[in-house]
């Protein structure tokens, strides 16, 4: 009985010596992952910055932010008739 108790005590103490010891700063949470949101729009301009059709000259007006009814809204780019 005494011999088996000594063997059991030796096994318990030796398993503690097998555990790895790590020294250093504690590891914090992983950095947050980033993401991107892409909003598709019509092509920037399909005919270039301007074009002439039936003697009329059209120019491209790029998209921009505007205030409508107390909110900011995106106005898409479009061609206008240059007068």
C-alpha positions, 0 to 999 in steps of 0.5 A: 500500500505504501509503495503504490502511494509513493508511485502515485505521488511520483506520477502526480508530481511528474505530470506537473513538470510536463506542463509548458510554462509560458512567460510573456505578456498576456494575449489580448483579443484578436484585432477587429476585421475590416470590411468595405461596402461598395455601392454600384452606380452607372458608368461614370460617363458613357460618351466622354465628358461631352458629346454633340447630338443633332447639333446640341452640345451635352456636357457631363455633370458629375454626381454630388451630395445634396440636401433634400427634405432635411437629409443628405442624398446622392445625386447621380451624375448625368448629362445636361444640355449646354445652352 
